[in-house]
Amino acid sequence: MMTAFVTKTIQQIRGLIILGGFVLLAIPFALILSGTAFIVILIGIGLFVAGVTWKKILWIRIKLSILKRGGQLW
């Protein structure tokens, strides 16, 4: 029961990071790429990449966990 709660919390945090990345990427386009938009674009891209990387690492951990228990992936 506790692992389901932790898993759901991790998914929510990951979703917020990805959503934050998209929002920070959308703000500069709404401001018609003003002078400071370059910094905001870099921050948004960084958050987006962090979210995608986190998802990939989590997926690898899940696959390794299944293999360690003797299960099959497919």
N, C-alpha and C positions, 0 to 999 in steps of 0.2 A: 504494500500500500504506500509506503514511504517512497519507494523508487518511482512510482507513477507520479507522485507529487513533484519530485525532483526533476524528472524528465519533462513534465509539463512546464515547470518553471524555466528550465534551460531553453526549451523551445520558445517560450514567450520572450526571454531576454534576447535570444538570437533574432527573433522576429523584429524586436525593437531596434536592434543594431542595424539590420538591413533596411528597415523603414526609415531610420534616421539618415542612413546613407542616401537613400532616394530623395528624401526631403532636402538634404543639403545639396544634392545635385540639381534639384528643381529650382531652388531659390535664385541662383544666379541667372537662370534663363528668364525668370520672372522679372528680374531687375535689368534685363537686356544687357547682360554681360558688362556691368560697370567695372571700374578699375579694381575694386577689391574682390570681384567675382572669382578671380584666379585662385585666391587663397581658399575661398569657400568650396570651389570645385575640387581642389586637392584634398581637403578634409573629407568631403563627401565620397570621393573615390576611395580614400583610405578606409573609411567606415564600411563601405560596400565590400571591398576586398577582404576586410577583417571578417565580415559575416560569412562570406562565401568560403574562406579558408577554414573558419570554425566548423562549418557544416561538413567540409571534406574530412577534416581531422576526426570529427565525431563519427562519420560514416566508417572510416578506417578502424576506429576503436571498436565499433559494433561488429564489424566483420571479423576482427581478430578475436573478440570475445566469443563469437559463435564458433569459430574454428577451434579455440582452446577447449571448448566444452565437447568437442567431437561432432558437432553438427555440420550440416552441409549448407553452403551458401545458396545454392540454387535448387 
